[in-house]
């Protein structure tokens, strides 16, 4: 056990006391104090000296430290100004880390990569113990950012991890699953007990690794925005059938619903099925067929 590591429980306590830091709930602050988990995250992300790493929310640097040891360069975005002097001190042995006081949801990531990494052409990985209150917006921003992520390896609450990796037909399967599947392959690396954090959150957690899809989509959507508004509409009432969700989505417009009924029949999709039974390909086929019939 490395007693000097920032993520060592006693060292974390000392740092928090020394700087008078109290975890802020509003920023989702739960500091990791389990060295096995911290090293496990770095291993799950397969970090090497060839990698540029973006860390979201370094906290007091528990994960930043093993990342600095393993990666080429690390850029860490932290929203909480109170943590900056701490990070400045505890990370001073590492000259390949830059902490930027920035809200990740407002960051221009492609620009940041170009300006902050000495070689922006190297593989870019995101590694983080995410602030749980904004897990989905962060993931959506990362996916929308047009950056070719080599991997996104992030800790989140287990329930959200289950949604990311869910299979069709299960309770956890939904619009978040499909938004991720559209671009990436999601895999849970390992689960993490709530006792690995200070303070302990109310839920258990898991590390999810997202890597770019190797297989292209079987069918490309005509219009990605419309595909995802159809998907969100179809999952608006999970306990209702696909047909009843489509009825609400199309505000009961009889003409449009008659066309959708034909489209569903052509695609051999049972209108009485539940939305979670449909695969991403089926949603794309449905969205494309509706688009072609001007719905
Ligand atoms: N990485 C540290 C660890 O594992 O111990 C801290 C993780 S803590 C769960 C989440 C961190 O994200 C906190 O440091 C918090 O201040 C930071 N944070 C919260 N919202 C943020 C935002 N919008 N942009 C950047 N950082 C944020």
Boltz pocket constraint, residues with backbone or C-beta under 6 A from the ligand:
constraints:
  - pocket:
      binder: B
      contacts: [[A, 26], [A, 27], [A, 28], [A, 29], [A, 30], [A, 31], [A, 32], [A, 33], [A, 56], [A, 57], [A, 58], [A, 59], [A, 60], [A, 61], [A, 62], [A, 63], [A, 64], [A, 77], [A, 78], [A, 79], [A, 80], [A, 102], [A, 103], [A, 104], [A, 105], [A, 128], [A, 129], [A, 130], [A, 131], [A, 132], [A, 134]]
      max_distance: 6.0
